[in-house]
Amino acid sequence: MGYMEREVLLDKSLGSIYKLVNLAARRALEIAEGQPKLVEANPSMKPSTVALLEIAAGKIEAKKTKTKE
């Protein structure tokens, strides 16, 4: 696995490190529970690494939420 630039990952998670961590954690849990991987990954890779690869590849993106006014 190569280096993933933080800016690429932040762009996919609406610019927030907190949203990035939440998105990656949720996706890693799905992968750990048996959901198929959306990118080519070594079977020995941790689910969290695979989740970050999926985010960097644009396979997983954060959704904008509506705010109360």
ABEGO torsion letter per residue (X at the ends): XBBBBAAAAAAAAGGBAAAAAAAAAAAAAAAAAGBBBABBBBAABBAAAAAAAAAAAGABBBBBBBBBX
